[in-house]
Amino acid sequence: MSDKTTHFGYQTVAVGSKAERVADVFDSVATRYDLMNDLMSGGIHRVWKHIAVEMSAVKPGHRVLDVAGGTGDMAARFARQVGPKGTVFLTDINNRMLQVGRDRLTNLGLVENVRYVQADVEKLPLPTNTFDIVCIAFGLRNVTNKDSALSSMLRVLKPGGRLLILEFAKPKSPFLNKVYDCYSFNVLPKLGKIIANDSDSYRYLAESIRMHPDQESLKAMIEKAGFQRADYHNMTGGIVALHRGVKP
C-alpha cells in the first residue's frame, strides 16, 4: 500500500474512493443488516455485544459515544445502562444506516437519552474530553485510516475514559480458521444474495475481515495512538476480539 492507495476488501483502490465504496455497501444492506447479522452469526453476535457492554464497566450517568453504530444495536444496550442521567451519542458516516438506527431506538422507546450525529470517525465533530466510553463495534475494519480514527476517538474521551473495539479477528486454531474461511467465502455471499439480494457486498465484508489487523497488531496500533493498558479478549476462538484501552 502507498500513501495514495488502500484496501477495499482484496482490491487496491485510491484512498479517496474507499469511503464512497463502503457507503455503497451499507446503503445496499442497511434495511436487512440486523437480520443478516443474526443469520451470519447464528445469533452469537448478540452474545459478543452483551459481553462487550459488560466489560465496558458503563455506569448510570455516563456519556457514551457509539461510533459507526449503524442500526443502533450497541447504542440501545448502552442507553439502557446509562439511564436518564446519561447520554449516548450514536454516530455513523452513512445516513441511511443512521436513519435505521434512529427508527429502531425510537420504536424501543429510547428517546430522551440518545443523540444522533452523522460523522466520520477520522474527524469526529465533537468536543475534546467529553465521553466516558467510546465504542466502535464491527466498524473499524471499514475505516480508511485507522490511525486517524484511533487518534480522533482518543481526543473525545475524557482522561481515564475507555475505548472499546469489538471486531472480527484472527481465529487461534488453524482448523477453525479454515472452517471460518470456507463459511465466509461460500456461505455468506449466498446468504447475502438470498436475504438482501446483494452477494457482492457480503463478499466485500468477508474480505474486509481478512484484511483487518490481527489481535496483536491492533493492540500495538492502540498503544501507538496514545492509549494505556491496552488489552484484548478473544471470543469464540478468536473469531471476534474485544480490544480495550484507557486514555491517560
C-alpha positions in Angstrom: 0.0 0.0 0.0 1.2 3.5 -0.8 0.0 6.7 0.8 -2.4 7.1 -2.1 -3.9 3.6 -2.1 -5.7 1.4 0.4 -7.6 -1.9 0.7 -11.3 -2.3 -0.2 -11.6 -6.0 0.6 -9.0 -7.6 -1.6 -8.9 -4.8 -4.1 -6.4 -1.9 -4.1 -8.2 1.4 -4.5 -7.5 5.1 -4.3 -7.6 6.4 -0.7 -10.2 9.0 -1.7 -12.6 6.4 -3.1 -12.9 3.9 -0.2 -15.4 5.8 1.8 -17.7 6.1 -1.1 -17.4 2.4 -1.9 -18.1 1.5 1.7 -21.1 3.8 1.7 -22.5 2.0 -1.3 -22.2 -1.3 0.6 -24.1 -0.1 3.6 -26.7 1.8 1.5 -27.4 -1.6 -0.1 -27.6 -3.7 3.1 -29.0 -1.2 5.7 -32.6 -2.4 5.9 -31.6 -6.1 6.2 -28.4 -5.5 8.2 -29.7 -6.8 11.6 -31.4 -9.8 10.0 -28.2 -10.7 8.2 -26.2 -10.4 11.4 -28.5 -12.9 13.1 -28.2 -15.3 10.1 -24.5 -14.9 9.6 -23.6 -15.5 13.2 -26.4 -17.8 14.3 -27.3 -15.0 16.7 -24.0 -15.2 18.5 -23.3 -11.5 17.7 -25.8 -10.7 20.4 -23.6 -12.6 23.0 -20.5 -10.8 21.7 -22.2 -7.4 22.2 -23.5 -8.3 25.6 -20.0 -9.2 26.7 -18.6 -6.0 25.3 -21.1 -3.9 27.2 -20.4 -5.9 30.4 -16.7 -5.4 30.0 -17.1 -1.7 29.4 -18.0 -1.0 33.0 -20.5 1.5 31.9 -22.4 3.2 34.7 -25.6 5.2 35.1 -24.9 8.9 34.2 -22.1 8.1 31.8 -21.7 9.7 28.4 -21.1 7.1 25.7 -20.1 7.5 22.1 -21.1 4.7 19.8 -19.0 5.2 16.7 -20.1 3.6 13.3 -23.1 2.5 15.3 -25.3 1.9 12.3 -28.6 0.3 13.2 -28.2 1.2 16.9 -27.8 -2.3 18.4 -25.0 -1.3 20.8 -26.4 2.2 21.4 -29.7 0.6 22.7 -27.7 -1.5 25.1 -25.7 1.5 26.4 -28.8 3.7 26.6 -30.4 1.3 29.0 -27.3 1.2 31.1 -26.6 4.9 31.4 -30.2 5.7 32.3 -32.0 9.0 32.2 -29.0 10.9 33.6 -26.6 9.6 31.0 -26.4 10.2 27.3 -25.5 8.0 24.3 -24.4 9.6 21.0 -25.0 7.3 18.0 -22.8 8.2 15.1 -22.3 6.8 11.6 -20.9 8.1 8.4 -23.7 6.5 6.5 -27.0 8.5 6.6 -29.2 5.5 5.7 -27.7 3.3 8.4 -28.2 6.2 10.9 -31.9 6.5 9.9 -32.4 2.8 10.5 -30.8 3.2 13.9 -32.9 6.2 14.9 -36.1 4.4 13.9 -35.1 1.3 15.8 -34.3 3.2 19.1 -37.4 5.3 18.8 -39.5 2.1 18.4 -37.8 0.8 21.6 -38.8 3.9 23.5 -35.1 5.1 23.8 -35.6 8.7 23.0 -34.7 11.0 25.9 -31.0 10.0 26.4 -29.9 9.3 22.8 -28.4 11.8 20.3 -27.6 11.3 16.6 -24.6 12.6 14.6 -23.7 11.8 11.1 -19.9 11.8 11.3 -16.7 10.3 10.0 -14.7 8.7 12.8 -11.5 10.0 11.4 -12.6 13.6 12.2 -15.3 13.5 14.8 -17.1 16.8 15.1 -17.4 16.5 18.9 -15.7 18.3 21.8 -12.4 17.1 23.3 -12.5 15.3 26.7 -16.3 14.6 26.5 -17.0 10.9 26.8 -16.6 8.2 29.5 -16.7 5.4 26.9 -16.1 5.3 23.1 -17.1 2.1 21.4 -16.8 1.0 17.8 -18.4 -2.4 17.1 -17.7 -4.1 13.7 -16.9 -0.8 12.1 -13.1 -0.2 12.4 -12.3 -2.6 9.5 -14.2 -0.3 7.1 -12.3 2.8 8.1 -9.8 4.1 5.6 -7.2 5.5 8.0 -7.4 3.5 11.3 -4.6 5.5 12.9 -6.6 8.8 12.3 -9.7 7.1 13.7 -7.9 6.0 16.9 -6.5 9.5 17.4 -9.9 11.0 16.9 -11.5 8.7 19.4 -8.7 9.3 21.9 -9.3 13.1 21.6 -13.0 13.0 22.5 -12.5 10.6 25.5 -12.2 12.1 29.0 -8.9 11.3 30.8 -9.5 7.9 32.3 -12.1 7.2 29.7 -12.2 3.8 28.0 -12.0 2.7 24.3 -13.7 -0.5 23.2 -13.2 -2.0 19.8 -15.4 -5.1 19.1 -14.3 -6.5 15.7 -13.8 -9.7 13.8 -10.3 -11.0 14.4 -8.0 -14.0 13.6 -9.0 -17.4 14.9 -6.3 -19.0 17.0 -6.9 -22.6 15.7 -5.7 -23.4 12.2 -8.6 -25.8 11.8 -11.1 -23.1 12.9 -9.5 -20.6 10.6 -10.1 -23.0 7.6 -13.7 -23.6 8.5 -14.2 -19.9 9.0 -12.7 -19.1 5.6 -14.9 -21.7 3.9 -18.0 -20.3 5.6 -17.2 -16.7 4.9 -16.4 -17.1 1.2 -19.0 -19.7 0.3 -22.0 -19.3 2.6 -22.0 -15.5 3.4 -22.3 -14.3 -0.3 -25.1 -16.8 -0.9 -27.0 -15.6 2.2 -26.5 -12.0 1.1 -28.0 -12.9 -2.3 -31.0 -14.6 -0.8 -31.8 -12.2 2.0 -30.5 -8.8 0.8 -30.3 -9.6 -3.0 -26.6 -8.5 -2.8 -23.9 -11.1 -2.8 -21.1 -8.6 -3.7 -21.5 -6.5 -0.5 -21.2 -9.6 1.7 -18.2 -10.8 -0.3 -16.6 -7.5 0.5 -17.5 -7.8 4.2 -15.8 -11.2 4.3 -12.7 -9.9 2.5 -12.6 -6.8 4.8 -12.4 -9.2 7.8 -9.3 -10.9 6.3 -7.6 -7.5 5.7 -8.1 -6.2 9.2 -5.1 -6.3 11.5 -4.8 -9.3 13.8 -5.2 -9.0 17.6 -1.6 -8.2 18.4 -1.2 -5.7 15.5 -4.4 -3.8 16.5 -3.2 -3.7 20.2 0.1 -2.2 19.0 -1.9 0.4 17.0 -4.0 1.3 20.0 -0.8 1.8 22.1 0.8 3.9 19.4 -2.3 6.2 19.3 -1.6 7.0 22.9 -3.9 4.7 24.9 -2.7 2.9 28.0 -3.5 -0.5 29.5 -4.3 -1.9 26.0 -5.5 -5.5 26.0 -7.9 -7.7 24.2 -10.3 -10.5 25.0 -10.9 -13.3 22.4 -14.4 -14.7 21.9 -15.5 -17.8 20.0 -11.9 -19.0 19.5 -10.7 -15.6 18.3 -13.3 -15.1 15.5 -14.1 -11.9 17.4 -12.0 -9.9 19.8 -12.8 -7.0 22.2 -9.9 -4.6 22.4 -9.7 -2.0 25.2 -7.6 1.0 26.0 -7.6 3.8 28.5 -6.9 7.5 27.9 -4.2 8.7 30.2 
